[in-house]
Amino acid sequence: MDGVVHLWNEWEVQILVLFSFMLQLTLLMFSWMRRRNISAVPRTLLWLAYLMADSIAIYILGHMSISCKPREHQQLMAFWAPFLLVHLGGQDTMTAYAMEDNQLWPRHLLSLAVQAVGVAYVLYKYISGSGTLVMAGALIFVAGVVKYGERIWALKSARLDNLRMYLNNVEKPRMLSEIERGDFYSVGQIEGDSEEVLQCAHYLLPICMGQFVDYKFWPSPSQSEVIKVFADKGCLYELIEMQLSLMHDILYTKAAVIHTWSGCFIHAVSSVATVAAFFLFKSSNSRVNHNSADVIVTYTLLAGALLLEMVSLLGASGSTWTCALLRARGCNRLLSTVVCVRKLVNAAERIRRWSGSIGQYNLRNKYVVNG
């Protein structure tokens, strides 16, 4: 038993930092289950991973600030601290587990302020004189702050009050010509395949959004014509299915944030900072004799951060939300390219098709039981 305790005391930080990274991988790979009515065991495991991802990162930061490790360990452990801010930023595919989490964005804002001060203190205390390592740590620190800030922004934006404000701002300028604003669909080009249905679901999304917040959003003449065409083609239920999937993105993911120009800027800053930190650490490691196990952990965190960023960038660039952004900005050539790639991989069918129930709440079964 003493040997286990000694081993834990020796490797506690390394194990927990890697566990924090594994939790982020778990949330990335299994967040799709929130769209489904899954059994109790995987649902509970996903819920635990969501909660532990935050609590473990906060615990490690507190532990690092009072650590009494030898200096060759302390420097690299301090360099790991900013990665925990990145982990607190969460994954693009899952910011909230339940709608109530969106109401807690002020708590996350306070946590960002406290944890950022804690990370800055750890960096100053243990690696303030390490030159290149300080620069690498500062870059990851910036990436962590913007990623965590992006998560808070997404949580705040997903509140129902903000959705009402958004709809009010969308409806006011609708007196303008739809053609002037580029806010129209050519009805004659609607084919009725899954990708086309999904693109039109974006166009009609404010109508669906209004049902969630009890807002009477009346369709424009162009939107009414699109709805009529889909009804004639027998695709109306598929259209609603796609809209429910998009509403899931708004309420539980970063979709409403990352697919904006500000969101693109955050991704660019985070990606560049992570790549630069990787090469800076590599150059510093060639001149400083760090503990080999700590070096492996550090490269794992750097490579893992790069992997998560690349997956996030690929997912965002090929997302239907990006298509909606490109359509709104009039980037028709780039839009056509992205849509063609999406059709090749059958993205709309694989990702957006509904299983017949919503993981959060099944309105259909409720009314069947009460009816």
TISEMAR-506650 format. One record per residue (C-alpha): x, y, z; residue in three letters. Coordinates in steps of 0.1 Angstrom, whole numbers. Layout:
BEGIN
<site><x>X</x><y>Y</y><z>Z</z><loti>ALA</loti></site>
...
//
This chain:
BEGIN
<site><x>0</x><y>0</y><z>0</z><loti>MET</loti></site>
<site><x>29</x><y>23</y><z>8</z><loti>ASP</loti></site>
<site><x>43</x><y>17</y><z>-26</z><loti>GLY</loti></site>
<site><x>11</x><y>27</y><z>-43</z><loti>VAL</loti></site>
<site><x>9</x><y>59</y><z>-22</z><loti>VAL</loti></site>
<site><x>45</x><y>67</y><z>-30</z><loti>HIS</loti></site>
<site><x>39</x><y>61</y><z>-67</z><loti>LEU</loti></site>
<site><x>8</x><y>83</y><z>-67</z><loti>TRP</loti></site>
<site><x>27</x><y>111</y><z>-49</z><loti>ASN</loti></site>
<site><x>55</x><y>109</y><z>-75</z><loti>GLU</loti></site>
<site><x>33</x><y>108</y><z>-106</z><loti>TRP</loti></site>
<site><x>1</x><y>124</y><z>-95</z><loti>GLU</loti></site>
<site><x>3</x><y>155</y><z>-117</z><loti>VAL</loti></site>
<site><x>15</x><y>136</y><z>-148</z><loti>GLN</loti></site>
<site><x>-14</x><y>111</y><z>-144</z><loti>ILE</loti></site>
<site><x>-40</x><y>138</y><z>-139</z><loti>LEU</loti></site>
<site><x>-28</x><y>160</y><z>-167</z><loti>VAL</loti></site>
<site><x>-30</x><y>131</y><z>-191</z><loti>LEU</loti></site>
<site><x>-64</x><y>121</y><z>-177</z><loti>PHE</loti></site>
<site><x>-76</x><y>156</y><z>-184</z><loti>SER</loti></site>
<site><x>-65</x><y>153</y><z>-220</z><loti>PHE</loti></site>
<site><x>-82</x><y>119</y><z>-223</z><loti>MET</loti></site>
<site><x>-114</x><y>134</y><z>-210</z><loti>LEU</loti></site>
<site><x>-113</x><y>160</y><z>-238</z><loti>GLN</loti></site>
<site><x>-108</x><y>132</y><z>-264</z><loti>LEU</loti></site>
<site><x>-137</x><y>113</y><z>-248</z><loti>THR</loti></site>
<site><x>-160</x><y>144</y><z>-252</z><loti>LEU</loti></site>
<site><x>-148</x><y>149</y><z>-287</z><loti>LEU</loti></site>
<site><x>-155</x><y>113</y><z>-298</z><loti>MET</loti></site>
<site><x>-187</x><y>107</y><z>-280</z><loti>PHE</loti></site>
<site><x>-205</x><y>140</y><z>-279</z><loti>SER</loti></site>
<site><x>-227</x><y>128</y><z>-308</z><loti>TRP</loti></site>
<site><x>-245</x><y>106</y><z>-282</z><loti>MET</loti></site>
<site><x>-262</x><y>138</y><z>-269</z><loti>ARG</loti></site>
<site><x>-283</x><y>138</y><z>-301</z><loti>ARG</loti></site>
<site><x>-296</x><y>103</y><z>-293</z><loti>ARG</loti></site>
<site><x>-318</x><y>87</y><z>-267</z><loti>ASN</loti></site>
<site><x>-291</x><y>64</y><z>-253</z><loti>ILE</loti></site>
<site><x>-292</x><y>40</y><z>-224</z><loti>SER</loti></site>
<site><x>-285</x><y>50</y><z>-188</z><loti>ALA</loti></site>
<site><x>-249</x><y>37</y><z>-186</z><loti>VAL</loti></site>
<site><x>-233</x><y>56</y><z>-215</z><loti>PRO</loti></site>
<site><x>-254</x><y>86</y><z>-207</z><loti>ARG</loti></site>
<site><x>-241</x><y>86</y><z>-171</z><loti>THR</loti></site>
<site><x>-205</x><y>81</y><z>-183</z><loti>LEU</loti></site>
<site><x>-207</x><y>110</y><z>-207</z><loti>LEU</loti></site>
<site><x>-222</x><y>132</y><z>-179</z><loti>TRP</loti></site>
<site><x>-194</x><y>122</y><z>-156</z><loti>LEU</loti></site>
<site><x>-168</x><y>130</y><z>-183</z><loti>ALA</loti></site>
<site><x>-184</x><y>164</y><z>-188</z><loti>TYR</loti></site>
<site><x>-183</x><y>173</y><z>-151</z><loti>LEU</loti></site>
<site><x>-149</x><y>158</y><z>-144</z><loti>MET</loti></site>
<site><x>-132</x><y>176</y><z>-173</z><loti>ALA</loti></site>
<site><x>-137</x><y>209</y><z>-155</z><loti>ASP</loti></site>
<site><x>-132</x><y>198</y><z>-119</z><loti>SER</loti></site>
<site><x>-99</x><y>179</y><z>-126</z><loti>ILE</loti></site>
<site><x>-84</x><y>208</y><z>-145</z><loti>ALA</loti></site>
<site><x>-92</x><y>232</y><z>-117</z><loti>ILE</loti></site>
<site><x>-78</x><y>208</y><z>-91</z><loti>TYR</loti></site>
<site><x>-45</x><y>203</y><z>-110</z><loti>ILE</loti></site>
<site><x>-40</x><y>241</y><z>-113</z><loti>LEU</loti></site>
<site><x>-45</x><y>245</y><z>-75</z><loti>GLY</loti></site>
<site><x>-21</x><y>216</y><z>-69</z><loti>HIS</loti></site>
<site><x>6</x><y>231</y><z>-92</z><loti>MET</loti></site>
<site><x>6</x><y>264</y><z>-73</z><loti>SER</loti></site>
<site><x>18</x><y>247</y><z>-41</z><loti>ILE</loti></site>
<site><x>39</x><y>219</y><z>-56</z><loti>SER</loti></site>
<site><x>72</x><y>210</y><z>-39</z><loti>CYS</loti></site>
<site><x>87</x><y>190</y><z>-68</z><loti>LYS</loti></site>
<site><x>124</x><y>193</y><z>-78</z><loti>PRO</loti></site>
<site><x>131</x><y>223</y><z>-101</z><loti>ARG</loti></site>
<site><x>137</x><y>201</y><z>-132</z><loti>GLU</loti></site>
<site><x>101</x><y>188</y><z>-127</z><loti>HIS</loti></site>
<site><x>86</x><y>221</y><z>-117</z><loti>GLN</loti></site>
<site><x>95</x><y>239</y><z>-149</z><loti>GLN</loti></site>
<site><x>77</x><y>214</y><z>-172</z><loti>LEU</loti></site>
<site><x>48</x><y>210</y><z>-148</z><loti>MET</loti></site>
<site><x>44</x><y>248</y><z>-148</z><loti>ALA</loti></site>
<site><x>44</x><y>246</y><z>-186</z><loti>PHE</loti></site>
<site><x>15</x><y>222</y><z>-185</z><loti>TRP</loti></site>
<site><x>-7</x><y>247</y><z>-166</z><loti>ALA</loti></site>
<site><x>-18</x><y>267</y><z>-197</z><loti>PRO</loti></site>
<site><x>-29</x><y>234</y><z>-213</z><loti>PHE</loti></site>
<site><x>-55</x><y>231</y><z>-186</z><loti>LEU</loti></site>
<site><x>-70</x><y>264</y><z>-196</z><loti>LEU</loti></site>
<site><x>-73</x><y>250</y><z>-231</z><loti>VAL</loti></site>
<site><x>-90</x><y>219</y><z>-217</z><loti>HIS</loti></site>
<site><x>-114</x><y>241</y><z>-197</z><loti>LEU</loti></site>
<site><x>-123</x><y>257</y><z>-231</z><loti>GLY</loti></site>
<site><x>-139</x><y>223</y><z>-239</z><loti>GLY</loti></site>
<site><x>-148</x><y>209</y><z>-274</z><loti>GLN</loti></site>
<site><x>-167</x><y>226</y><z>-301</z><loti>ASP</loti></site>
<site><x>-192</x><y>197</y><z>-302</z><loti>THR</loti></site>
<site><x>-202</x><y>200</y><z>-266</z><loti>MET</loti></site>
<site><x>-203</x><y>231</y><z>-244</z><loti>THR</loti></site>
<site><x>-234</x><y>223</y><z>-224</z><loti>ALA</loti></site>
<site><x>-248</x><y>189</y><z>-212</z><loti>TYR</loti></site>
<site><x>-282</x><y>204</y><z>-204</z><loti>ALA</loti></site>
<site><x>-299</x><y>237</y><z>-212</z><loti>MET</loti></site>
<site><x>-294</x><y>247</y><z>-175</z><loti>GLU</loti></site>
<site><x>-257</x><y>248</y><z>-181</z><loti>ASP</loti></site>
<site><x>-261</x><y>278</y><z>-204</z><loti>ASN</loti></site>
<site><x>-275</x><y>298</y><z>-175</z><loti>GLN</loti></site>
<site><x>-242</x><y>292</y><z>-156</z><loti>LEU</loti></site>
<site><x>-220</x><y>313</y><z>-180</z><loti>TRP</loti></site>
<site><x>-213</x><y>339</y><z>-153</z><loti>PRO</loti></site>
<site><x>-198</x><y>311</y><z>-131</z><loti>ARG</loti></site>
<site><x>-175</x><y>301</y><z>-160</z><loti>HIS</loti></site>
<site><x>-165</x><y>338</y><z>-165</z><loti>LEU</loti></site>
<site><x>-155</x><y>340</y><z>-129</z><loti>LEU</loti></site>
<site><x>-136</x><y>307</y><z>-132</z><loti>SER</loti></site>
<site><x>-118</x><y>320</y><z>-163</z><loti>LEU</loti></site>
<site><x>-106</x><y>351</y><z>-143</z><loti>ALA</loti></site>
<site><x>-95</x><y>330</y><z>-113</z><loti>VAL</loti></site>
<site><x>-78</x><y>302</y><z>-133</z><loti>GLN</loti></site>
<site><x>-61</x><y>327</y><z>-156</z><loti>ALA</loti></site>
<site><x>-45</x><y>344</y><z>-126</z><loti>VAL</loti></site>
<site><x>-35</x><y>310</y><z>-112</z><loti>GLY</loti></site>
<site><x>-19</x><y>299</y><z>-145</z><loti>VAL</loti></site>
<site><x>0</x><y>332</y><z>-147</z><loti>ALA</loti></site>
<site><x>12</x><y>328</y><z>-111</z><loti>TYR</loti></site>
<site><x>25</x><y>293</y><z>-118</z><loti>VAL</loti></site>
<site><x>43</x><y>304</y><z>-150</z><loti>LEU</loti></site>
<site><x>59</x><y>333</y><z>-131</z><loti>TYR</loti></site>
<site><x>68</x><y>313</y><z>-101</z><loti>LYS</loti></site>
<site><x>85</x><y>283</y><z>-118</z><loti>TYR</loti></site>
<site><x>96</x><y>293</y><z>-154</z><loti>ILE</loti></site>
<site><x>100</x><y>331</y><z>-153</z><loti>SER</loti></site>
<site><x>137</x><y>328</y><z>-162</z><loti>GLY</loti></site>
<site><x>135</x><y>301</y><z>-188</z><loti>SER</loti></site>
<site><x>134</x><y>323</y><z>-219</z><loti>GLY</loti></site>
<site><x>121</x><y>302</y><z>-247</z><loti>THR</loti></site>
<site><x>99</x><y>280</y><z>-224</z><loti>LEU</loti></site>
<site><x>83</x><y>312</y><z>-211</z><loti>VAL</loti></site>
<site><x>74</x><y>323</y><z>-246</z><loti>MET</loti></site>
<site><x>59</x><y>289</y><z>-254</z><loti>ALA</loti></site>
<site><x>39</x><y>289</y><z>-221</z><loti>GLY</loti></site>
<site><x>27</x><y>324</y><z>-229</z><loti>ALA</loti></site>
<site><x>14</x><y>313</y><z>-263</z><loti>LEU</loti></site>
<site><x>-5</x><y>284</y><z>-249</z><loti>ILE</loti></site>
<site><x>-18</x><y>307</y><z>-222</z><loti>PHE</loti></site>
<site><x>-32</x><y>330</y><z>-249</z><loti>VAL</loti></site>
<site><x>-48</x><y>300</y><z>-267</z><loti>ALA</loti></site>
<site><x>-63</x><y>288</y><z>-234</z><loti>GLY</loti></site>
<site><x>-78</x><y>322</y><z>-226</z><loti>VAL</loti></site>
<site><x>-94</x><y>326</y><z>-260</z><loti>VAL</loti></site>
<site><x>-107</x><y>290</y><z>-261</z><loti>LYS</loti></site>
<site><x>-123</x><y>293</y><z>-226</z><loti>TYR</loti></site>
<site><x>-137</x><y>327</y><z>-235</z><loti>GLY</loti></site>
<site><x>-152</x><y>312</y><z>-267</z><loti>GLU</loti></site>
<site><x>-169</x><y>286</y><z>-245</z><loti>ARG</loti></site>
<site><x>-184</x><y>312</y><z>-222</z><loti>ILE</loti></site>
<site><x>-195</x><y>332</y><z>-253</z><loti>TRP</loti></site>
<site><x>-213</x><y>301</y><z>-266</z><loti>ALA</loti></site>
<site><x>-230</x><y>294</y><z>-233</z><loti>LEU</loti></site>
<site><x>-242</x><y>330</y><z>-231</z><loti>LYS</loti></site>
<site><x>-254</x><y>330</y><z>-267</z><loti>SER</loti></site>
<site><x>-274</x><y>298</y><z>-262</z><loti>ALA</loti></site>
<site><x>-296</x><y>313</y><z>-235</z><loti>ARG</loti></site>
<site><x>-333</x><y>315</y><z>-246</z><loti>LEU</loti></site>
<site><x>-334</x><y>352</y><z>-238</z><loti>ASP</loti></site>
<site><x>-306</x><y>358</y><z>-263</z><loti>ASN</loti></site>
<site><x>-324</x><y>337</y><z>-289</z><loti>LEU</loti></site>
<site><x>-354</x><y>361</y><z>-286</z><loti>ARG</loti></site>
<site><x>-331</x><y>391</y><z>-290</z><loti>MET</loti></site>
<site><x>-316</x><y>375</y><z>-321</z><loti>TYR</loti></site>
<site><x>-350</x><y>369</y><z>-337</z><loti>LEU</loti></site>
<site><x>-360</x><y>404</y><z>-329</z><loti>ASN</loti></site>
<site><x>-329</x><y>418</y><z>-346</z><loti>ASN</loti></site>
<site><x>-334</x><y>394</y><z>-376</z><loti>VAL</loti></site>
<site><x>-371</x><y>404</y><z>-382</z><loti>GLU</loti></site>
<site><x>-366</x><y>442</y><z>-380</z><loti>LYS</loti></site>
<site><x>-346</x><y>446</y><z>-413</z><loti>PRO</loti></site>
<site><x>-369</x><y>422</y><z>-432</z><loti>ARG</loti></site>
<site><x>-387</x><y>452</y><z>-447</z><loti>MET</loti></site>
<site><x>-356</x><y>454</y><z>-469</z><loti>LEU</loti></site>
<site><x>-356</x><y>436</y><z>-502</z><loti>SER</loti></site>
<site><x>-346</x><y>400</y><z>-498</z><loti>GLU</loti></site>
<site><x>-327</x><y>402</y><z>-531</z><loti>ILE</loti></site>
<site><x>-307</x><y>431</y><z>-518</z><loti>GLU</loti></site>
<site><x>-297</x><y>412</y><z>-487</z><loti>ARG</loti></site>
<site><x>-290</x><y>380</y><z>-505</z><loti>GLY</loti></site>
<site><x>-316</x><y>363</y><z>-483</z><loti>ASP</loti></site>
<site><x>-334</x><y>342</y><z>-507</z><loti>PHE</loti></site>
<site><x>-335</x><y>308</y><z>-524</z><loti>TYR</loti></site>
<site><x>-341</x><y>300</y><z>-560</z><loti>SER</loti></site>
<site><x>-371</x><y>277</y><z>-557</z><loti>VAL</loti></site>
<site><x>-365</x><y>262</y><z>-591</z><loti>GLY</loti></site>
<site><x>-331</x><y>249</y><z>-579</z><loti>GLN</loti></site>
<site><x>-344</x><y>229</y><z>-549</z><loti>ILE</loti></site>
<site><x>-338</x><y>192</y><z>-557</z><loti>GLU</loti></site>
<site><x>-349</x><y>177</y><z>-524</z><loti>GLY</loti></site>
<site><x>-317</x><y>157</y><z>-516</z><loti>ASP</loti></site>
<site><x>-305</x><y>156</y><z>-479</z><loti>SER</loti></site>
<site><x>-278</x><y>182</y><z>-484</z><loti>GLU</loti></site>
<site><x>-303</x><y>206</y><z>-501</z><loti>GLU</loti></site>
<site><x>-328</x><y>200</y><z>-474</z><loti>VAL</loti></site>
<site><x>-302</x><y>208</y><z>-448</z><loti>LEU</loti></site>
<site><x>-291</x><y>241</y><z>-465</z><loti>GLN</loti></site>
<site><x>-328</x><y>252</y><z>-467</z><loti>CYS</loti></site>
<site><x>-332</x><y>242</y><z>-430</z><loti>ALA</loti></site>
<site><x>-306</x><y>269</y><z>-423</z><loti>HIS</loti></site>
<site><x>-325</x><y>294</y><z>-443</z><loti>TYR</loti></site>
<site><x>-358</x><y>286</y><z>-424</z><loti>LEU</loti></site>
<site><x>-341</x><y>281</y><z>-390</z><loti>LEU</loti></site>
<site><x>-355</x><y>314</y><z>-374</z><loti>PRO</loti></site>
<site><x>-390</x><y>300</y><z>-378</z><loti>ILE</loti></site>
<site><x>-381</x><y>268</y><z>-359</z><loti>CYS</loti></site>
<site><x>-361</x><y>289</y><z>-334</z><loti>MET</loti></site>
<site><x>-392</x><y>310</y><z>-327</z><loti>GLY</loti></site>
<site><x>-411</x><y>279</y><z>-316</z><loti>GLN</loti></site>
<site><x>-385</x><y>272</y><z>-289</z><loti>PHE</loti></site>
<site><x>-388</x><y>307</y><z>-274</z><loti>VAL</loti></site>
<site><x>-425</x><y>314</y><z>-281</z><loti>ASP</loti></site>
<site><x>-417</x><y>341</y><z>-307</z><loti>TYR</loti></site>
<site><x>-441</x><y>346</y><z>-336</z><loti>LYS</loti></site>
<site><x>-416</x><y>347</y><z>-365</z><loti>PHE</loti></site>
<site><x>-437</x><y>350</y><z>-396</z><loti>TRP</loti></site>
<site><x>-421</x><y>336</y><z>-428</z><loti>PRO</loti></site>
<site><x>-412</x><y>360</y><z>-456</z><loti>SER</loti></site>
<site><x>-427</x><y>354</y><z>-490</z><loti>PRO</loti></site>
<site><x>-396</x><y>336</y><z>-502</z><loti>SER</loti></site>
<site><x>-395</x><y>314</y><z>-471</z><loti>GLN</loti></site>
<site><x>-432</x><y>306</y><z>-475</z><loti>SER</loti></site>
<site><x>-425</x><y>295</y><z>-511</z><loti>GLU</loti></site>
<site><x>-397</x><y>273</y><z>-500</z><loti>VAL</loti></site>
<site><x>-419</x><y>256</y><z>-474</z><loti>ILE</loti></site>
<site><x>-446</x><y>250</y><z>-500</z><loti>LYS</loti></site>
<site><x>-421</x><y>234</y><z>-524</z><loti>VAL</loti></site>
<site><x>-408</x><y>211</y><z>-497</z><loti>PHE</loti></site>
<site><x>-443</x><y>201</y><z>-488</z><loti>ALA</loti></site>
<site><x>-451</x><y>193</y><z>-524</z><loti>ASP</loti></site>
<site><x>-419</x><y>172</y><z>-527</z><loti>LYS</loti></site>
<site><x>-428</x><y>153</y><z>-495</z><loti>GLY</loti></site>
<site><x>-397</x><y>165</y><z>-477</z><loti>CYS</loti></site>
<site><x>-413</x><y>186</y><z>-450</z><loti>LEU</loti></site>
<site><x>-407</x><y>162</y><z>-421</z><loti>TYR</loti></site>
<site><x>-371</x><y>158</y><z>-432</z><loti>GLU</loti></site>
<site><x>-368</x><y>196</y><z>-432</z><loti>LEU</loti></site>
<site><x>-381</x><y>197</y><z>-396</z><loti>ILE</loti></site>
<site><x>-357</x><y>169</y><z>-386</z><loti>GLU</loti></site>
<site><x>-327</x><y>189</y><z>-399</z><loti>MET</loti></site>
<site><x>-339</x><y>220</y><z>-381</z><loti>GLN</loti></site>
<site><x>-341</x><y>201</y><z>-348</z><loti>LEU</loti></site>
<site><x>-305</x><y>190</y><z>-354</z><loti>SER</loti></site>
<site><x>-294</x><y>226</y><z>-360</z><loti>LEU</loti></site>
<site><x>-312</x><y>237</y><z>-328</z><loti>MET</loti></site>
<site><x>-292</x><y>211</y><z>-309</z><loti>HIS</loti></site>
<site><x>-261</x><y>228</y><z>-322</z><loti>ASP</loti></site>
<site><x>-272</x><y>262</y><z>-310</z><loti>ILE</loti></site>
<site><x>-282</x><y>250</y><z>-275</z><loti>LEU</loti></site>
<site><x>-254</x><y>225</y><z>-267</z><loti>TYR</loti></site>
<site><x>-224</x><y>233</y><z>-289</z><loti>THR</loti></site>
<site><x>-202</x><y>262</y><z>-301</z><loti>LYS</loti></site>
<site><x>-219</x><y>263</y><z>-335</z><loti>ALA</loti></site>
<site><x>-234</x><y>298</y><z>-331</z><loti>ALA</loti></site>
<site><x>-200</x><y>312</y><z>-321</z><loti>VAL</loti></site>
<site><x>-173</x><y>295</y><z>-341</z><loti>ILE</loti></site>
<site><x>-190</x><y>300</y><z>-375</z><loti>HIS</loti></site>
<site><x>-186</x><y>338</y><z>-373</z><loti>THR</loti></site>
<site><x>-157</x><y>360</y><z>-383</z><loti>TRP</loti></site>
<site><x>-148</x><y>364</y><z>-346</z><loti>SER</loti></site>
<site><x>-149</x><y>327</y><z>-341</z><loti>GLY</loti></site>
<site><x>-126</x><y>322</y><z>-371</z><loti>CYS</loti></site>
<site><x>-102</x><y>347</y><z>-356</z><loti>PHE</loti></site>
<site><x>-102</x><y>328</y><z>-323</z><loti>ILE</loti></site>
<site><x>-95</x><y>295</y><z>-342</z><loti>HIS</loti></site>
<site><x>-66</x><y>312</y><z>-361</z><loti>ALA</loti></site>
<site><x>-51</x><y>326</y><z>-329</z><loti>VAL</loti></site>
<site><x>-54</x><y>293</y><z>-311</z><loti>SER</loti></site>
<site><x>-39</x><y>272</y><z>-339</z><loti>SER</loti></site>
<site><x>-10</x><y>295</y><z>-346</z><loti>VAL</loti></site>
<site><x>-2</x><y>298</y><z>-309</z><loti>ALA</loti></site>
<site><x>-2</x><y>260</y><z>-305</z><loti>THR</loti></site>
<site><x>20</x><y>254</y><z>-335</z><loti>VAL</loti></site>
<site><x>45</x><y>281</y><z>-324</z><loti>ALA</loti></site>
<site><x>46</x><y>267</y><z>-289</z><loti>ALA</loti></site>
<site><x>54</x><y>232</y><z>-302</z><loti>PHE</loti></site>
<site><x>85</x><y>244</y><z>-321</z><loti>PHE</loti></site>
<site><x>95</x><y>267</y><z>-293</z><loti>LEU</loti></site>
<site><x>94</x><y>239</y><z>-268</z><loti>PHE</loti></site>
<site><x>113</x><y>216</y><z>-292</z><loti>LYS</loti></site>
<site><x>141</x><y>242</y><z>-294</z><loti>SER</loti></site>
<site><x>142</x><y>247</y><z>-256</z><loti>SER</loti></site>
<site><x>143</x><y>210</y><z>-250</z><loti>ASN</loti></site>
<site><x>174</x><y>206</y><z>-271</z><loti>SER</loti></site>
<site><x>193</x><y>228</y><z>-247</z><loti>ARG</loti></site>
<site><x>178</x><y>219</y><z>-213</z><loti>VAL</loti></site>
<site><x>181</x><y>185</y><z>-197</z><loti>ASN</loti></site>
<site><x>145</x><y>178</y><z>-186</z><loti>HIS</loti></site>
<site><x>132</x><y>146</y><z>-171</z><loti>ASN</loti></site>
<site><x>125</x><y>122</y><z>-200</z><loti>SER</loti></site>
<site><x>90</x><y>112</y><z>-186</z><loti>ALA</loti></site>
<site><x>80</x><y>148</y><z>-182</z><loti>ASP</loti></site>
<site><x>92</x><y>155</y><z>-218</z><loti>VAL</loti></site>
<site><x>70</x><y>127</y><z>-231</z><loti>ILE</loti></site>
<site><x>40</x><y>141</y><z>-212</z><loti>VAL</loti></site>
<site><x>47</x><y>175</y><z>-226</z><loti>THR</loti></site>
<site><x>49</x><y>163</y><z>-262</z><loti>TYR</loti></site>
<site><x>17</x><y>143</y><z>-256</z><loti>THR</loti></site>
<site><x>-1</x><y>175</y><z>-245</z><loti>LEU</loti></site>
<site><x>13</x><y>195</y><z>-274</z><loti>LEU</loti></site>
<site><x>5</x><y>169</y><z>-300</z><loti>ALA</loti></site>
<site><x>-29</x><y>164</y><z>-285</z><loti>GLY</loti></site>
<site><x>-36</x><y>201</y><z>-285</z><loti>ALA</loti></site>
<site><x>-26</x><y>202</y><z>-322</z><loti>LEU</loti></site>
<site><x>-48</x><y>172</y><z>-330</z><loti>LEU</loti></site>
<site><x>-78</x><y>187</y><z>-313</z><loti>LEU</loti></site>
<site><x>-73</x><y>220</y><z>-331</z><loti>GLU</loti></site>
<site><x>-69</x><y>203</y><z>-365</z><loti>MET</loti></site>
<site><x>-101</x><y>182</y><z>-359</z><loti>VAL</loti></site>
<site><x>-119</x><y>214</y><z>-349</z><loti>SER</loti></site>
<site><x>-107</x><y>233</y><z>-379</z><loti>LEU</loti></site>
<site><x>-117</x><y>205</y><z>-403</z><loti>LEU</loti></site>
<site><x>-151</x><y>201</y><z>-387</z><loti>GLY</loti></site>
<site><x>-158</x><y>238</y><z>-388</z><loti>ALA</loti></site>
<site><x>-146</x><y>244</y><z>-423</z><loti>SER</loti></site>
<site><x>-168</x><y>216</y><z>-437</z><loti>GLY</loti></site>
<site><x>-198</x><y>223</y><z>-415</z><loti>SER</loti></site>
<site><x>-232</x><y>232</y><z>-428</z><loti>THR</loti></site>
<site><x>-229</x><y>263</y><z>-406</z><loti>TRP</loti></site>
<site><x>-199</x><y>274</y><z>-427</z><loti>THR</loti></site>
<site><x>-220</x><y>269</y><z>-458</z><loti>CYS</loti></site>
<site><x>-247</x><y>293</y><z>-443</z><loti>ALA</loti></site>
<site><x>-220</x><y>318</y><z>-435</z><loti>LEU</loti></site>
<site><x>-205</x><y>317</y><z>-470</z><loti>LEU</loti></site>
<site><x>-240</x><y>320</y><z>-486</z><loti>ARG</loti></site>
<site><x>-247</x><y>351</y><z>-464</z><loti>ALA</loti></site>
<site><x>-214</x><y>366</y><z>-475</z><loti>ARG</loti></site>
<site><x>-219</x><y>359</y><z>-512</z><loti>GLY</loti></site>
<site><x>-189</x><y>335</y><z>-515</z><loti>CYS</loti></site>
<site><x>-207</x><y>313</y><z>-540</z><loti>ASN</loti></site>
<site><x>-176</x><y>296</y><z>-555</z><loti>ARG</loti></site>
<site><x>-162</x><y>285</y><z>-522</z><loti>LEU</loti></site>
<site><x>-198</x><y>276</y><z>-511</z><loti>LEU</loti></site>
<site><x>-201</x><y>253</y><z>-541</z><loti>SER</loti></site>
<site><x>-168</x><y>236</y><z>-533</z><loti>THR</loti></site>
<site><x>-177</x><y>229</y><z>-497</z><loti>VAL</loti></site>
<site><x>-212</x><y>216</y><z>-507</z><loti>VAL</loti></site>
<site><x>-197</x><y>193</y><z>-533</z><loti>CYS</loti></site>
<site><x>-173</x><y>178</y><z>-507</z><loti>VAL</loti></site>
<site><x>-201</x><y>174</y><z>-482</z><loti>ARG</loti></site>
<site><x>-222</x><y>155</y><z>-508</z><loti>LYS</loti></site>
<site><x>-192</x><y>133</y><z>-516</z><loti>LEU</loti></site>
<site><x>-189</x><y>121</y><z>-480</z><loti>VAL</loti></site>
<site><x>-227</x><y>122</y><z>-475</z><loti>ASN</loti></site>
<site><x>-223</x><y>144</y><z>-445</z><loti>ALA</loti></site>
<site><x>-260</x><y>154</y><z>-441</z><loti>ALA</loti></site>
<site><x>-271</x><y>117</y><z>-439</z><loti>GLU</loti></site>
<site><x>-244</x><y>105</y><z>-416</z><loti>ARG</loti></site>
<site><x>-244</x><y>134</y><z>-391</z><loti>ILE</loti></site>
<site><x>-278</x><y>150</y><z>-392</z><loti>ARG</loti></site>
<site><x>-303</x><y>122</y><z>-396</z><loti>ARG</loti></site>
<site><x>-326</x><y>119</y><z>-366</z><loti>TRP</loti></site>
<site><x>-328</x><y>86</y><z>-347</z><loti>SER</loti></site>
<site><x>-365</x><y>92</y><z>-338</z><loti>GLY</loti></site>
<site><x>-360</x><y>108</y><z>-304</z><loti>SER</loti></site>
<site><x>-341</x><y>137</y><z>-288</z><loti>ILE</loti></site>
<site><x>-316</x><y>128</y><z>-260</z><loti>GLY</loti></site>
<site><x>-326</x><y>157</y><z>-238</z><loti>GLN</loti></site>
<site><x>-364</x><y>155</y><z>-239</z><loti>TYR</loti></site>
<site><x>-389</x><y>135</y><z>-259</z><loti>ASN</loti></site>
<site><x>-419</x><y>157</y><z>-265</z><loti>LEU</loti></site>
<site><x>-436</x><y>130</y><z>-286</z><loti>ARG</loti></site>
<site><x>-436</x><y>104</y><z>-258</z><loti>ASN</loti></site>
<site><x>-447</x><y>130</y><z>-233</z><loti>LYS</loti></site>
<site><x>-478</x><y>138</y><z>-252</z><loti>TYR</loti></site>
<site><x>-486</x><y>102</y><z>-260</z><loti>VAL</loti></site>
<site><x>-485</x><y>94</y><z>-223</z><loti>VAL</loti></site>
<site><x>-505</x><y>124</y><z>-212</z><loti>ASN</loti></site>
<site><x>-529</x><y>122</y><z>-241</z><loti>GLY</loti></site>
//
